[in-house]
Amino acid sequence: MEGSFVRFYVRESERHRGVLLWEWLLRQGNGLGLRGGSAFRSIGGFGRHHAVHEQRFFELAGSGAIEVEFVVGSEEEERLFSLLRAERLGLFYTRIPASFGVVTPDRVEGPTTTGAP
């Protein structure tokens, strides 16, 4: 199947509607019927203001970044971005074209190109 890999970058302590934003994004993705989503804590990085942030043992929690990602088909992607526009969230994201599928013992779903696993 063809679609997109979409990743959002949010602050660990950022909230929307009283819920941690990364958690809100996952809940909304689930509610929209997306195939799945994941959130990952960043151990270091910098953003548009070029301030380097690193997770250290003695650092206060909540100052790092969380990456929230989804692999979506075109209709799912439109539903997700329509919701985010309606919520007026200003989120930085990346979007990469993706081929995806599921491999099971009795059938293979995936890219139809030659040489695909």
C-alpha positions as CSV (number, residue, x, y, z in Angstrom):
1,M,0.0,0.0,0.0
2,E,1.1,3.6,-0.6
3,G,0.8,6.5,1.9
4,S,2.9,8.6,4.1
5,F,5.1,8.4,7.2
6,V,4.2,11.5,9.3
7,R,6.2,12.6,12.3
8,F,5.3,15.4,14.7
9,Y,7.8,17.0,17.1
10,V,6.3,18.3,20.4
11,R,7.7,19.4,23.8
12,E,7.5,16.7,26.4
13,S,5.4,18.9,28.8
14,E,3.3,20.6,26.1
15,R,-0.5,20.1,26.7
16,H,-3.6,20.5,24.6
17,R,-7.1,20.4,26.1
18,G,-5.6,19.5,29.5
19,V,-3.8,16.4,28.1
20,L,-0.1,15.9,27.2
21,L,0.0,16.8,23.5
22,W,1.8,13.6,22.5
23,E,-0.8,11.6,24.3
24,W,-3.6,13.7,22.8
25,L,-2.2,13.1,19.3
26,L,-2.1,9.3,19.8
27,R,-5.7,9.3,21.2
28,Q,-6.9,11.3,18.3
29,G,-5.2,9.1,15.7
30,N,-6.8,6.1,17.4
31,G,-10.2,7.8,17.3
32,L,-9.8,8.6,13.6
33,G,-9.2,5.0,12.9
34,L,-5.5,5.3,11.9
35,R,-3.7,2.0,11.6
36,G,-1.3,2.8,14.5
37,G,0.9,5.4,16.0
38,S,3.9,5.7,18.3
39,A,5.6,8.2,20.5
40,F,9.3,8.3,21.3
41,R,11.3,10.4,23.7
42,S,14.2,12.3,22.2
43,I,17.6,12.0,24.0
44,G,18.9,15.2,22.5
45,G,18.5,17.7,19.7
46,F,17.9,21.3,18.7
47,G,15.1,23.2,17.0
48,R,14.5,26.4,15.1
49,H,15.9,28.5,18.0
50,H,19.2,26.4,17.9
51,A,19.1,25.7,21.6
52,V,20.6,22.3,22.2
53,H,18.5,20.1,24.6
54,E,19.8,16.9,26.1
55,Q,18.2,14.4,28.5
56,R,20.4,14.1,31.5
57,F,19.8,12.2,34.7
58,F,19.6,15.3,36.9
59,E,17.6,17.4,34.4
60,L,14.0,18.3,35.3
61,A,11.5,16.2,33.4
62,G,9.5,17.8,30.7
63,S,12.1,19.8,28.9
64,G,12.8,17.3,26.1
65,A,11.1,16.5,22.9
66,I,8.7,13.8,21.9
67,E,8.3,12.4,18.4
68,V,4.9,11.2,17.5
69,E,4.6,9.2,14.3
70,F,1.9,7.6,12.1
71,V,2.0,5.6,8.9
72,V,-1.1,6.6,7.0
73,G,-2.9,6.2,3.7
74,S,-4.0,9.4,1.9
75,E,-7.6,9.4,3.3
76,E,-6.2,8.9,6.9
77,E,-3.7,11.6,6.4
78,E,-6.4,14.1,5.3
79,R,-8.6,13.2,8.3
80,L,-5.6,13.7,10.6
81,F,-4.5,17.1,9.2
82,S,-8.1,18.3,9.0
83,L,-8.5,17.7,12.7
84,L,-5.2,19.5,13.5
85,R,-6.2,22.5,11.4
86,A,-9.6,22.6,13.1
87,E,-7.9,22.5,16.5
88,R,-5.6,25.3,15.4
89,L,-2.5,23.5,16.5
90,G,0.8,24.9,15.2
91,L,2.9,21.7,15.0
92,F,6.1,21.1,13.2
93,Y,6.0,17.9,11.2
94,T,7.8,15.8,8.6
95,R,6.0,13.8,5.9
96,I,7.8,11.1,3.8
97,P,6.1,9.0,1.1
98,A,6.0,5.4,2.3
99,S,5.1,2.0,1.1
100,F,3.7,-0.3,3.8
101,G,2.0,-3.5,4.3
102,V,1.6,-6.6,6.5
103,V,3.4,-9.9,6.2
104,T,1.5,-12.9,7.6
105,P,2.2,-16.7,7.2
106,D,-0.7,-17.2,4.8
107,R,-0.6,-13.9,2.7
108,V,1.6,-11.0,1.8
109,E,0.4,-7.5,1.5
110,G,2.8,-4.8,0.4
111,P,4.4,-2.9,-2.5
112,T,3.6,-4.3,-5.9
113,T,7.0,-3.4,-7.3
114,T,9.4,-6.1,-8.4
115,G,12.0,-7.0,-5.9
116,A,10.0,-6.1,-2.8
117,P,10.5,-8.3,0.2
